[in-house]
Amino acid sequence: MVRRFYSEVVKGSVLLSDGIDIYGPDYTDCILAASSNLIEKDPKSVKALIKAMLKAQLLWEQDRETLLGQARRHLLQDLVRERTAIGGKAQAGEG
């Protein structure tokens, strides 16, 4: 399914990994793609992205509860920042 989705949606990009090539058919559904232009212009960032995906997958497999806890904390922090910013704009008469 992942490869079919990739070929239909991510036109003009290069498939870097669908996860299945590394982890097998039980891998969590993920498509990682980059444009040829980005790969040529900034290969270090592309490599960093691949490493981040691999680290996240490893953490998901080894310590799912910690990963979910970290995601919850970051989400709550983002929500608080967003509400604070919106509240500040309302007090200043913006929006």
C-alpha positions as a printed Julia matrix, in Angstrom:
95×3 Matrix{Float64}:
  0.0    0.0    0.0
  2.74   2.47   0.89
  4.46   2.15  -2.49
  1.13   2.57  -4.32
  0.33   5.69  -2.25
  3.79   7.08  -2.89
  3.56   6.62  -6.64
  0.16   8.32  -6.73
  0.78  11.28  -4.43
  4.46  12.19  -4.29
  5.09  13.1   -7.92
  8.46  14.6   -8.75
 10.2   13.3   -5.65
 12.64  10.48  -4.95
 11.58   7.71  -2.58
 14.26   7.53   0.11
 12.58   4.84   2.19
  9.16   3.44   2.84
 10.37   1.71   5.99
  9.46  -1.7    4.62
 12.85  -1.94   2.9
 14.52  -1.61   6.32
 12.04  -3.12   8.83
  9.91  -5.5    6.79
  6.15  -5.65   6.2
  5.13  -4.88   9.81
  6.74  -1.44   9.75
  4.56   1.51  10.73
  3.23   3.15   7.59
  5.62   5.93   6.59
  6.8    7.52   3.39
 10.01   9.52   3.37
 10.64  11.42   0.16
 12.66  14.39  -1.04
 12.91  16.27  -4.3
 15.97  15.61  -6.45
 16.75  19.32  -6.11
 16.85  19.12  -2.3
 18.98  15.98  -2.36
 21.51  17.75  -4.6
 21.44  21.1   -2.77
 21.32  19.92   0.85
 22.33  16.28   1.26
 23.26  16.83   4.93
 19.7   17.8    5.79
 18.33  14.81   3.9
 20.69  12.54   5.82
 19.64  14.17   9.12
 15.99  13.57   8.23
 16.65   9.89   7.56
 18.55   9.55  10.85
 15.71  11.24  12.75
 13.17   8.86  11.23
 15.28   5.87  12.19
 15.79   7.15  15.75
 12.07   7.8   16.17
 11.23   4.3   14.92
 13.76   2.77  17.3
 12.33   4.69  20.25
  8.81   3.65  19.2
  9.88   0.02  19.22
 11.92   0.13  22.43
 10.09   2.61  24.69
  6.72   3.58  23.3
  5.43   5.05  26.6
  8.35   7.48  26.91
  7.92   8.58  23.3
  4.19   9.14  23.79
  4.86  11.08  27.01
  7.34  13.34  25.23
  4.89  13.92  22.38
  2.12  14.83  24.86
  4.38  17.31  26.68
  5.44  19.0   23.44
  1.86  19.17  22.22
  0.69  20.76  25.47
  3.57  23.26  25.4
  2.67  24.22  21.82
 -0.99  24.66  22.76
 -0.09  26.89  25.71
  2.21  29.03  23.52
 -0.49  29.34  20.87
 -3.18  30.33  23.38
 -0.83  32.81  25.02
 -0.05  34.38  21.64
 -3.76  34.54  20.73
 -4.6   36.03  24.14
 -1.9   38.68  23.73
 -3.26  39.67  20.33
 -6.8   39.93  21.71
 -5.66  42.2   24.55
 -3.79  44.4   22.08
 -6.94  44.7   19.99
 -5.59  42.62  17.1
 -7.6   39.91  15.28
